[in-house]
Amino acid sequence: MKKKFLIITALMLTHFLSAQKIFWKEGAPLVWENFQGIKNETGGDNVVAYTYCGWMYTGMKSTNPNARIDIKLQTVFSPEKSWKDPLKINEEVLNHEQKHFDIAELFARKLRKEIAEKIKTSRDFDRYFKPLYNRYFADYQKFQDRYDGETRHGTNKEKQLEFNTYIAAELNKYQQYQES
């Protein structure tokens, strides 16, 4: 009987942990303990860590096209899908990975701004949300690729510093669109 309870508890705990997310929050940077996934070798020996992050959104939409709608867009990090090579990590790599999470928040703020300006009703949601989301998501992905390319995954220290400054300035510029 005791064995069955432990197995069920372990399965429940595993399910709970697999569903965990870390929400982006000012002043709460990632730490290496957040990277809990299994190291993926497909990127080659040069890949030291991987940050799996993006957005989640929720909203209540009415069948009444004129009903007000409130959309909540959150930036999330998945510990179980993010990983590190414990033999190669350092604070510079962690900073580079944090910036991936910050970039996700930056583009979420830009999208929140557009949502606030254009989507007030269920009709607006039907008309504008999907195209806006898709456009910002594509821009976000391009920027992430550009960031990795220009910084050479954080190994180009000069470019990394330029991006650090740019990302911080842009987050500040869109401060009013930070999720509360």
C-alpha positions, 0 to 999 in steps of 0.5 A: 500500500505504501509503495502505491502511494509513493508512486502516485505521489511521484507521478503527481509531483512529476506532472506538477513540475513539468507544468511549472513556468517562470514568469518574467519579473523586473528584478528577478533574473534567471539563475542556473538552477532554473535550467532543469532540462536535459542537455541537448547535443544537437546544437554541437559542442559550442552550445553551452545553454538553451533558454526556452521562453515565449508568451502565454495569453489569456482572455475572456471573449464574448459572443457579443461583438461589442463586448469589452475584452481584456487580454493578458499576455505574459512572458514565460520561461520553461525550466524543464525545456531550458538546459545548461552544460554544467561544465561550461557555464559561467556568469557571462553565459547566464547574462546572455541567456537572461537577455533571451528572456528579456527579449521575449518580454520586450516584444511582449511589451510591444505587442501589449501596446498594440493590443491596448491601442487596437483591441477593445472589443470581441470584434476587434479581437477577431479582426486584429489579434491573430495578425498582430500576434503573428507579426510580433512573434515573427519579429521576435524570432528574427530578433532572437536570431539576430541577437545570437548571430551578432553576439556569436551566442554571447562570445563577442563581448563587445556586441553582447554589451551593445545588446545589453544596453539596447535591450535595457533601453527598449524595456525602459521605453516600453515600461508602461506596458510591463505586465502588472 
